[in-house]
Amino acid sequence: MTTTKITIKAEVNAPVQKAWFAYTDPYAITQWNFASDDWHCPKAENDLRVGGKLKSRMEAKDGSFGFDFEAVYDEVVDQKRISYVLGDGRKVITTFEDKGEKTLITTTFDAEGEHPVEMQEQGWQAILNNYKAYAERIVNLEPLHFSVEIKASVEKVFDTMLADKTYREWTAEFNPGSFYRGSWSKGSRILFLGVNQAGKEEGMVGTIRESIPNKFVSIEHQGLVSNGVEITSGPAIKGWAGAHENYTFAQSGKGTMVTVDVDSNNEYKGYFSDAWPRALNKLKQICEAN
């Protein structure tokens, strides 16, 4: 029986090194590996070598359905080509064509027999389009990861991290007097602010892209506040527009594991690497003291 092969493509406005990273980094995979906004990819593992496994979990955000994806690599050529075999024997090949400041991604996969070919092509293309959007967003950014385990319930940690009074306490590690103005509800506009030496507000303009109580919050930074003025376009925000800041809450052996994933440019990498661990330790102290 002849196997039907499906090919999908996307040209990414990013050099091949960045395109490869966005496609293979486990955290990056969780940011794009779903076909529609009502689904997400809460976790991924990627042992990128011949014989290594690619694993991911895909779930509906309402918890109504989910499944595990697993494959074994049979070819890995750095920044050029990867090939893996799915659990049912079907093969998937993805190539990366270096075009300078752009990269052409081409994936060819064996169709399965349960769903129409057109549906499979549309679903895989939607995921690849998500990948393209993510890769282009982080082209000037680097994802940073921070975590802390807190001896308190997930509900308590979630509420403490986001409530106005305690938010001011733990974010003082970034800037004394830090606060937010807005709502943590999905789709809401929110400002993260402080006051400069001149008495003017400064900070970030964001939108809550996702908010799942006691589980996950995703913030997309869209601009700056400088001397009390919001700036959402122009060169001042070129290095920040589209950056995400994600908070994940999960039960652990001692209570709650809080993970923070931040997109950073080179200018702020050192600052975040120093401030975020201090801020999360402060959050831990607040939660465990009460």
Residue pairs with C-beta under 8 A, 6 or more apart in sequence:
3 90
3 110
3 111
4 110
4 111
4 117
5 108
5 109
5 110
5 111
6 108
6 109
6 110
6 111
6 117
6 120
6 121
6 124
7 106
7 107
7 108
8 106
8 107
8 121
8 124
8 125
8 128
9 104
9 105
9 106
9 107
9 128
10 104
10 105
10 125
10 128
10 129
10 131
10 132
11 99
11 102
11 103
11 104
11 105
11 132
12 19
12 22
12 102
12 103
12 104
12 105
12 131
12 132
12 135
12 136
13 101
13 102
13 136
13 139
14 22
14 101
14 102
14 103
14 135
14 136
14 139
15 98
15 100
15 101
15 102
15 103
15 139
16 79
16 96
16 97
16 98
16 103
17 79
18 103
18 135
18 138
18 139
19 96
19 103
19 105
19 135
20 78
20 79
20 96
20 103
21 28
22 28
22 32
22 131
22 134
22 135
22 138
23 29
23 94
23 96
23 105
23 131
23 135
24 46
24 48
24 82
25 46
25 143
26 44
26 45
26 46
27 44
27 143
27 145
27 261
28 134
28 138
28 143
29 41
29 44
29 46
29 56
30 40
30 41
30 42
30 43
30 44
30 56
31 41
31 134
31 244
32 41
32 127
32 130
32 131
32 133
32 134
32 135
33 41
33 44
33 56
33 58
33 127
33 130
33 131
34 40
34 41
34 58
34 127
34 130
35 123
35 124
35 126
35 127
35 130
36 126
38 60
38 61
38 62
39 58
39 59
39 60
39 61
40 58
40 59
40 61
40 210
41 56
41 57
41 58
41 59
42 57
42 59
42 216
43 56
43 57
44 54
44 55
44 56
44 57
45 53
45 54
45 55
45 56
46 52
46 54
46 55
47 53
47 54
47 73
48 54
48 73
48 76
48 82
49 73
49 76
50 73
50 74
50 75
50 76
51 72
51 73
51 74
52 72
52 73
52 76
53 70
53 71
53 72
53 73
54 69
54 70
54 71
54 72
54 73
54 84
55 68
55 69
55 70
56 68
56 69
57 66
57 67
57 68
57 69
58 66
58 67
58 68
58 69
59 65
59 66
59 67
60 66
61 210
61 212
70 86
70 87
71 84
71 85
71 86
71 87
71 92
72 84
72 85
73 82
73 83
73 84
74 83
74 84
74 85
75 81
75 82
75 83
75 93
76 82
76 83
79 96
79 98
80 95
80 96
81 93
81 94
81 95
81 96
82 93
82 94
83 91
83 92
83 93
83 94
84 91
84 92
85 91
85 92
86 92
88 112
90 109
90 110
90 111
90 112
91 109
91 110
92 107
92 108
92 109
92 110
93 107
93 108
93 109
94 105
94 106
94 107
94 108
95 105
95 106
95 107
96 103
96 104
96 105
97 103
97 104
97 105
97 106
105 128
105 131
105 132
107 124
107 128
109 124
111 117
111 120
112 120
137 242
137 243
137 244
137 263
138 263
140 238
140 239
140 265
141 239
141 243
141 263
141 264
141 265
142 263
142 264
142 265
142 266
142 269
143 261
143 262
143 263
143 264
144 261
144 262
144 263
144 264
144 269
144 272
144 273
144 276
145 259
145 260
145 261
145 262
146 259
146 260
146 261
146 262
146 276
146 277
146 280
147 257
147 258
147 259
147 260
147 280
148 257
148 258
148 277
148 280
148 281
148 283
148 284
149 252
149 254
149 255
149 256
149 257
149 258
149 284
150 157
150 254
150 255
150 256
150 257
150 258
150 283
150 284
150 287
150 288
151 254
151 255
151 287
151 288
152 160
152 255
152 256
152 287
152 288
153 255
153 256
154 214
154 215
154 249
154 250
154 251
154 255
154 256
155 214
156 256
156 287
157 249
157 255
157 256
157 258
157 283
157 287
158 213
158 214
158 249
160 166
160 283
160 286
160 287
160 290
161 167
161 170
161 247
161 258
161 283
162 184
162 217
164 179
164 180
166 283
166 286
167 178
167 179
167 180
168 177
168 178
168 179
169 282
169 286
170 279
170 280
170 282
170 283
170 286
171 178
171 179
171 279
172 178
172 282
173 275
173 278
173 279
173 282
174 194
174 275
174 279
175 194
176 194
177 194
177 195
178 192
178 193
178 194
178 203
179 193
179 194
180 190
180 191
180 192
180 193
181 190
181 191
181 193
182 188
182 189
182 190
182 191
183 190
183 208
184 190
184 208
184 211
184 217
185 208
185 211
186 208
186 209
186 210
186 211
187 207
187 208
187 209
188 207
188 208
189 205
189 206
189 207
190 206
190 207
190 208
190 219
191 203
191 204
191 205
191 206
191 225
191 230
192 203
192 204
192 206
193 201
193 202
193 203
193 225
194 201
194 202
194 203
195 201
195 202
196 202
196 227
198 227
200 227
200 228
201 225
201 227
201 228
202 224
202 225
202 226
202 227
202 228
203 224
203 225
204 221
204 223
204 224
204 225
204 240
205 221
205 222
205 223
205 224
205 225
205 230
205 231
205 232
206 219
206 220
206 221
206 222
206 245
207 219
207 220
207 222
208 217
208 218
208 219
209 218
209 219
209 220
209 244
210 216
210 217
210 218
211 217
211 218
214 249
215 248
215 249
215 250
216 246
216 247
216 248
216 249
217 246
217 247
218 244
218 245
218 246
218 247
219 244
219 245
219 246
220 242
220 243
220 244
221 240
221 241
221 242
221 243
221 244
221 245
222 232
222 237
222 241
222 242
223 230
223 231
223 232
223 233
223 237
223 240
223 241
224 230
224 231
224 236
224 237
224 240
225 231
226 236
231 237
239 265
239 267
240 265
242 263
243 262
243 263
243 264
243 265
244 261
244 262
244 263
245 260
245 261
245 262
245 263
246 260
246 261
246 262
247 258
247 259
247 260
248 258
248 259
248 260
248 261
249 256
249 257
249 258
250 256
250 257
250 259
251 257
256 287
258 280
258 283
260 276
260 280
262 272
262 276
264 272
